[in-house]
Amino acid sequence: MQTPVLPSHGRIIRIREVIAMTGLSRSSIYAAIKQGTFPAQLKLSTRSSGWLESEIIEWREMRPRGSLQSS
């Protein structure tokens, strides 16, 4: 079995770190994923998922200043 190759900022982070990085609540994150305005999580196993840190950083940098609320 081969290990998948992740992009250069391929660190996978869990929901608590995503919340800390974005200032969004868990429910706001999942609502924004459903709306297509936030990066979707990666399924790691049956009961676990995570996000690519680079995608969260990119999302955060593209947000207008003072606008960390979910759209």
HUPEFEN-V658074 format. One record per backbone hydrogen bond with DSSP energy under -1.0 kcal/mol. NH is the residue of the N-H (numbers start at 1). CO is the residue of the C=O. If there is no record, write none. Layout:
# HUPEFEN-V658074
((NH | CO) (NH | CO))
This chain:
# HUPEFEN-V658074
((10 | 7) (13 | 51) (18 | 14) (19 | 15) (20 | 16) (21 | 17) (22 | 18) (23 | 19) (29 | 25) (30 | 26) (31 | 27) (32 | 28) (33 | 29) (34 | 30) (35 | 31) (37 | 32) (42 | 50) (44 | 48) (45 | 48) (50 | 42) (51 | 13) (53 | 11) (54 | 9) (56 | 52) (57 | 53) (58 | 54) (59 | 55) (60 | 56) (61 | 57) (62 | 58) (67 | 64))
